[in-house]
C-alpha cells in the first residue's frame, strides 16, 4: 500500500483531524509540512503538530526533509496507539538456527579486531529500530552513509570475521553460495528487492546485557563522532600550575559546564574540526576530560586581548575521569606516540576502545562533600572551593584498598559498615560495586600527603557513605555500626 494511502487510513482509524500528515514506516524521515494542524505518523502512533513551532525541538532536524534520528516515538507528545508486536517468524524467509550463543556475541561485540566501528553502529541501529529490524537503506540514512552498499558490504565483511574467529560456516543459498549477511540477522523481504535485517535473538540479548552493564551506549556510538582530537592545555599560562584534580573539578565541572555559552577559549587559532568531534583535553601529560564539539568560533579581534578562537562545547557531554596516560592511549591507538603541544588527531577506529576506557575510568569518580569552611584549608589558591575528594578517586589506592578488604571477607566485596553485598543482592553483573570512604578528615591533610590505601580508606556502600557525611565532622564507621546495632535490637 502506498505511503499516502497508509497514512490516510491511519488518520481515519485514529480520528485525526489535521490539514496535512506525513507517514513513515520507520518514523524517522518525512516530507516537509506546509499546513497546520498536522501530524507525523508511524505504524504505531503519531505526533500531533499544532504549528510549525512544534518542530523546533531537540531530536528533530529540518532540511530538505524532516529527519527524526531517534524516531518520533522517542519525542515528547508522541501518542502510541498500537503495541509493537514481535516479528511474525512465519513471514521470515531466512531464519537458519544460529550457532552463536549470547555469551559469544558479547565477546564478539567487545572485540575490536572482529567488530569494527561501522559494524557496531549497524547492529545498534537495527537493535533500536521497531521490532529490531531495518533495511540497509534505512540504516545508511540514519548513519549518514552515502548509500546502502556501504552497509551491506560492511555486514559481509563483519560476518566473514565472525566465521573465521569461531571457525564456523555461514548459511548457504540454494545455489550453494555463502549467505554471509544472515550471520547476525534473520531476513524478511520488504519488496522492490529490499530485505529487512532482523536482529537474531541471541545478538539482541547480548546487546541488552552490554547496555545494562554500561559497556555499550547507543547515543555515544551511533550518533557519529567523526574524529578524535587532543586539545593541549597550558598548566602555567592558564591554570597557575594547579593539580589535575582542581582543574577537573574547578574548571571543567564547576566553571566550563555552567558557562552560558560553554566556550573553551584558545590563545592560538587555526584549528579545524567537524561538528561532534570528540575532544580529549590534555593537561600535565594526561588526558583528563572530554567533550563533544558543537562549533568553532573565530574572533575578528582577540577576545580579552589574548584569545583568537573558542570551542563551543556540548555541555552535557563534558566528562572528567581518572587521568589517561600516554601508554594507555598508545595501547588503543598504536600510531599515537606521546602528548605534545600539537592538537593531534587519534585514529577514529579506536573510538569504541577509547569510550570503553573512559567509561572504566569514570568508575573511580566517587564524590565526597567537603564543608565549605574547610575547603580552603585543603587547596590553597583554588579559584573556588573544591567539593570532591581526589584521594577517593585515586585508582591505584582504591584498587589496593578493595583488594585488601576482599581478602578479609573470603573473596567478597562488601560494605564494611552494614555488610551489604551488591553481587549477592543484584546478581553477578554488580559484583564488586562499592564506594571507598576516606577515613582521615580532608582538611587535616597536608600538601605532601600520600594516601595509605589500607589505613586511610575503607569500602562502604552508597547508603552508608551518605550517612557518614550527613554531619560535620563526619560520623566514624564505628558510630554508624553502633547506630545500626541499636536499631536492630529495638
C-alpha positions in Angstrom: 0.0 0.0 0.0 1.4 3.5 -0.9 2.6 5.6 2.0 -0.1 8.2 1.4 -2.8 5.6 1.5 -1.4 4.1 4.7 -1.3 7.5 6.4 -4.8 8.4 5.2 -6.1 5.0 6.5 -4.5 5.5 9.9 -5.7 9.1 10.2 -9.2 7.8 9.7 -8.8 4.9 12.1 -7.3 7.2 14.8 -9.8 10.1 14.3 -7.0 12.6 13.5 -8.4 15.9 12.2 -5.4 17.5 10.5 -4.9 19.5 7.4 -1.7 17.6 6.4 0.0 14.5 7.5 3.2 12.7 6.7 3.8 8.9 7.1 7.0 7.0 7.6 7.3 3.2 8.1 10.2 3.8 10.5 9.2 7.1 11.9 12.4 8.9 11.1 12.2 10.6 7.6 9.2 12.7 6.5 8.3 15.2 3.8 8.1 18.9 4.7 4.8 20.2 6.1 3.1 23.3 4.7 -0.4 23.3 6.5 -1.3 23.1 10.2 -2.5 21.4 12.3 -0.6 18.4 11.0 0.7 15.1 12.2 3.7 12.8 11.7 2.7 9.2 11.7 4.4 5.8 12.0 2.6 2.4 12.1 2.1 2.5 15.8 1.2 6.2 16.6 1.6 9.8 15.8 3.0 13.2 16.8 0.4 16.0 16.6 1.7 19.4 15.5 -0.5 22.5 16.2 2.0 24.8 14.4 5.5 24.8 12.8 7.0 25.9 16.2 6.4 22.4 17.5 9.0 21.1 15.1 11.7 23.3 16.7 12.6 20.9 19.4 15.7 18.8 20.1 15.5 15.5 18.2 14.1 17.0 15.0 16.3 18.2 12.1 14.8 20.3 9.3 16.4 20.3 5.9 15.1 19.2 2.6 13.1 16.7 4.6 12.1 16.3 8.3 14.6 14.0 10.0 14.0 12.4 13.4 17.1 10.3 14.0 15.7 8.5 17.1 12.2 8.2 15.5 9.1 10.1 16.5 8.2 7.5 19.2 11.2 9.0 21.2 9.7 12.5 21.2 7.6 14.2 23.9 3.9 14.3 22.8 4.1 11.1 20.8 0.8 9.2 21.1 1.2 5.4 21.0 -1.9 3.7 19.5 -0.7 0.2 18.8 1.5 -2.1 20.8 4.6 -3.0 18.8 4.4 -6.8 18.3 7.2 -9.2 17.7 8.0 -10.1 14.1 5.9 -12.9 12.8 8.6 -15.5 12.2 6.3 -17.3 9.6 7.0 -14.3 7.4 10.7 -14.6 7.8 12.3 -16.3 4.8 15.9 -16.7 6.2 15.8 -18.0 9.8 18.6 -20.5 10.0 19.4 -21.7 13.5 22.3 -19.6 14.8 25.4 -21.5 16.1 26.5 -18.4 18.0 25.4 -18.0 21.7 24.6 -14.9 23.6 27.9 -15.0 25.5 29.8 -15.4 22.3 28.0 -12.4 20.8 29.0 -10.3 23.9 32.7 -11.3 23.3 32.4 -10.5 19.6 30.9 -7.1 20.1 33.7 -6.1 22.5 36.5 -7.5 20.3 37.7 -4.6 18.1 39.5 -7.0 15.7 36.2 -8.5 14.8 33.6 -5.7 15.4 34.7 -2.5 13.6 33.1 0.9 14.2 30.6 0.5 11.3 29.6 -3.0 12.4 28.8 -1.8 15.9 26.8 1.2 14.7 24.9 -1.0 12.2 23.7 -3.6 14.8 22.8 -0.9 17.3 20.6 0.9 14.7 18.8 -2.4 14.0 18.5 -3.0 17.7 17.0 0.4 18.2 14.5 0.1 15.3 10.9 -1.1 15.7 10.7 -4.9 16.1 14.6 -4.9 16.0 14.5 -4.9 12.2 15.6 -2.4 9.5 16.8 -2.2 5.9 20.3 -1.4 4.7 18.9 1.8 3.0 17.3 3.0 6.3 20.5 2.2 8.3 22.6 4.2 5.8 20.3 7.2 6.2 20.5 7.1 10.0 24.3 6.8 10.0 24.8 9.4 7.3 26.4 7.0 4.8 26.0 7.8 1.1 24.2 4.6 0.1 23.1 1.1 1.3 26.0 -0.7 -0.4 28.3 0.5 2.4 26.1 -1.2 5.0 25.6 -4.4 3.0 29.3 -4.8 2.1 30.3 -3.9 5.7 27.9 -6.6 7.0 29.5 -9.2 4.7 33.0 -8.3 6.0 31.8 -8.4 9.6 30.2 -11.9 9.1 33.4 -13.2 7.5 35.5 -12.1 10.5 33.0 -13.7 12.9 33.1 -17.0 11.0 36.9 -17.0 10.8 37.1 -16.3 14.6 34.7 -19.0 15.6 35.7 -21.5 12.8 32.1 -21.8 11.6 30.5 -21.8 8.1 27.8 -19.3 7.0 24.3 -20.4 5.8 24.1 -21.3 2.2 21.9 -20.1 -0.7 20.1 -22.5 -2.9 22.9 -22.3 -5.4 25.4 -23.2 -2.7 26.8 -19.7 -2.3 27.5 -18.2 1.1 24.7 -16.1 2.7 27.0 -14.0 4.9 24.5 -11.4 6.0 22.4 -13.9 7.9 25.1 -14.5 10.5 23.9 -11.5 12.7 20.4 -11.3 11.2 17.4 -13.2 10.0 15.9 -12.0 6.7 12.5 -11.0 5.5 11.5 -9.5 2.1 10.3 -5.9 2.1 9.5 -5.6 -1.6 11.3 -3.9 -4.5 14.2 -6.2 -4.0 14.9 -4.9 -0.4 15.2 -7.0 2.7 14.8 -6.5 6.4 17.7 -7.1 8.6 16.1 -8.8 11.7 18.4 -9.0 14.7 18.9 -12.5 15.9 17.5 -13.1 19.4 20.9 -14.1 20.8 22.5 -10.9 19.5 19.6 -8.8 20.8 20.0 -10.3 24.3 23.8 -9.7 24.2 23.3 -6.0 23.3 20.7 -5.6 26.1 23.1 -7.1 28.7 26.1 -4.9 27.5 23.9 -1.8 27.7 22.8 -2.8 31.2 26.4 -3.4 32.2 27.4 0.1 30.9 29.7 -1.4 28.3 27.6 0.0 25.3 26.0 3.4 24.9 23.7 3.7 21.8 23.9 7.5 21.6 27.7 7.7 22.1 28.3 5.2 19.3 25.6 5.7 16.7 25.3 9.5 16.6 28.5 9.7 14.8 31.8 11.1 16.2 33.7 11.9 13.0 37.1 12.3 14.6 39.0 12.4 17.9 41.3 15.4 18.6 43.6 16.1 21.6 43.5 19.7 22.9 46.6 20.6 24.9 46.1 22.9 27.9 48.8 25.1 29.4 49.5 24.3 33.0 51.4 27.5 33.7 49.7 30.1 31.5 46.0 29.2 32.2 45.9 27.2 35.4 48.7 28.5 37.7 50.2 25.0 37.9 47.2 23.6 39.7 46.7 19.9 40.3 44.8 17.7 37.8 42.0 17.3 40.4 41.5 21.0 40.9 41.4 21.6 37.1 38.9 18.8 36.6 36.5 19.9 39.3 37.0 23.7 39.4 37.3 24.4 35.7 35.5 21.6 33.8 32.7 20.6 36.3 32.0 23.9 38.1 33.1 26.6 35.6 33.0 25.5 32.0 30.0 23.3 32.3 28.0 26.2 33.8 29.1 28.9 31.4 26.2 30.5 29.5 27.9 29.8 26.1 30.0 26.8 27.2 33.1 28.2 25.4 36.6 26.8 25.8 39.0 29.7 24.7 42.1 29.1 22.6 45.1 31.5 22.5 46.2 30.3 19.1 43.8 29.7 16.2 43.9 27.5 13.1 42.1 24.5 14.4 39.7 22.6 12.1 37.3 20.1 13.5 34.0 18.7 12.3 30.8 19.0 14.4 30.6 16.2 17.1 34.3 15.7 17.1 35.3 14.1 20.4 37.8 16.4 22.1 40.3 15.0 24.6 41.7 17.7 26.9 45.4 17.1 27.8 46.9 18.5 31.0 50.2 17.7 32.7 50.9 14.8 30.2 47.5 13.2 30.8 44.1 13.2 29.2 41.8 14.4 32.0 38.5 15.4 30.4 36.5 15.1 27.2 33.6 16.8 25.4 31.8 16.9 22.0 32.4 19.9 19.8 29.4 21.9 18.6 31.3 24.5 16.5 34.5 26.6 16.3 34.2 30.4 16.8 36.8 32.6 15.3 37.1 36.1 16.8 37.8 39.1 14.5 39.7 40.8 17.3 41.3 38.7 20.1 38.8 38.2 22.9 40.1 39.6 26.2 43.2 40.6 24.2 44.6 37.1 24.0 42.1 34.5 22.7 41.8 34.1 19.0 39.3 31.2 18.8 36.9 29.3 21.0 35.4 25.9 21.0 31.7 25.8 21.7 31.1 22.5 23.6 28.0 20.3 24.2 27.8 20.9 28.0 26.0 17.6 28.5 28.9 15.7 27.0 31.6 17.2 29.3 33.1 14.4 31.4 36.1 14.2 33.7 37.7 10.9 34.6 40.7 9.2 36.2 43.6 10.6 34.0 44.5 8.6 30.9 48.3 8.1 30.5 50.2 8.1 27.2 50.8 4.4 27.5 47.1 3.7 27.9 46.4 5.8 24.7 49.1 4.0 22.8 47.6 0.6 23.8 44.4 1.5 21.9 45.9 3.7 19.1 49.3 2.3 18.0 50.0 5.3 15.9 50.0 7.6 19.0 53.5 8.4 20.2 53.2 10.9 23.1 51.4 14.0 24.3 52.8 17.3 22.9 51.6 20.9 22.4 50.2 19.9 19.0 46.4 19.3 18.5 46.8 15.7 17.5 44.3 13.5 15.8 43.7 10.0 17.1 42.7 7.1 14.8 38.9 7.1 14.6 39.0 3.3 14.6 40.0 3.3 18.2 36.8 5.3 19.2 35.0 2.3 20.8 38.0 1.3 22.8 38.5 4.9 23.9 34.9 5.2 25.0 35.2 2.0 26.9 38.4 3.2 28.6 36.7 6.5 29.6 33.7 4.5 31.0 36.0 2.4 33.1 37.9 5.5 34.3 34.7 7.2 35.3 34.0 4.3 37.8 36.7 5.9 40.1 34.9 9.2 40.4 33.5 8.7 43.9 32.5 12.2 45.1 32.7 13.2 48.7 31.5 16.5 50.1 33.9 18.9 51.8 32.5 21.5 54.1 32.9 25.0 52.6 34.5 26.4 55.7 37.3 23.7 55.5 37.7 23.8 51.7 40.4 26.4 51.6 42.5 24.5 54.1 42.7 21.7 51.6 43.6 23.6 48.4 45.1 27.0 48.8 44.8 29.2 45.8 41.8 27.5 44.2 39.5 29.9 42.3 36.5 28.3 44.0 36.1 25.8 46.9 36.5 22.3 45.6 33.9 19.8 46.7 35.3 16.4 45.5 37.7 14.2 47.4 40.5 13.4 44.9 42.0 10.8 47.2 39.0 8.5 46.9 39.3 8.8 43.1 42.9 7.6 43.1 42.5 4.4 41.1 45.6 2.6 42.5 44.8 3.3 46.1 41.2 2.4 45.6 42.0 -0.9 44.0 44.5 -1.7 46.7 42.0 -0.9 49.4 39.3 -3.1 47.8 41.7 -6.0 47.3 42.8 -5.8 50.9 39.3 -6.0 52.3 38.3 -8.6 49.7 40.8 -11.0 51.2 39.5 -10.2 54.7 35.9 -11.2 53.6 36.7 -14.5 51.9 36.8 -13.1 48.4 33.7 -10.9 48.7 33.5 -7.2 48.4 31.0 -6.0 51.0 30.2 -2.8 52.9 32.4 -2.7 56.0 29.6 -1.0 57.9 26.4 -2.8 57.1 27.8 -5.9 55.2 25.8 -5.1 52.0 26.9 -7.2 49.0 26.0 -5.8 45.6 26.7 -9.1 43.8 24.6 -11.1 46.2 21.7 -8.7 46.1 21.6 -7.6 42.4 23.4 -10.5 40.7 26.9 -11.2 39.3 26.8 -8.2 36.9 27.0 -5.9 40.0 29.7 -7.9 41.7 32.4 -5.6 43.1 30.5 -2.4 43.0 31.3 -0.3 46.1 32.2 3.2 47.3 35.5 3.9 49.0 35.5 6.3 52.0 38.5 8.3 53.2 38.7 8.0 57.0 41.0 11.0 57.7 39.4 14.4 57.7 40.5 16.0 54.4 41.1 19.5 55.9 43.8 17.9 58.1 45.7 16.6 55.1 48.9 18.5 54.2 50.1 19.3 50.7 52.6 16.5 50.6 50.2 13.9 51.8 50.1 10.4 50.2 47.1 8.2 50.8 47.6 5.0 52.7 45.2 2.5 50.9 44.9 0.2 53.9 44.8 2.6 56.9 43.1 5.7 55.2 40.4 4.1 53.0 37.5 1.7 53.7 34.9 0.2 51.3 31.4 1.2 52.2 28.0 1.1 50.3 26.5 4.4 48.9 23.8 4.5 51.7 26.4 4.3 54.5 28.6 6.8 52.6 25.7 9.3 52.6 25.0 8.7 56.3 28.7 9.1 57.2 28.8 12.6 55.6 25.5 13.7 56.9 27.2 15.8 59.6 30.5 17.6 60.2 32.8 16.2 61.4 31.8 13.0 59.6 30.5 10.0 61.5 33.0 7.3 62.0 32.2 3.8 60.7 32.0 2.6 64.3 29.4 5.2 65.1 27.2 4.1 62.2 27.6 0.4 63.2 26.5 1.3 66.7 23.5 3.1 65.3 22.6 0.1 63.2 23.0 -2.3 66.1 20.8 -0.1 68.3 18.0 -0.1 65.7 18.2 -3.9 65.2 18.0 -4.5 68.9 14.9 -2.3 69.2 
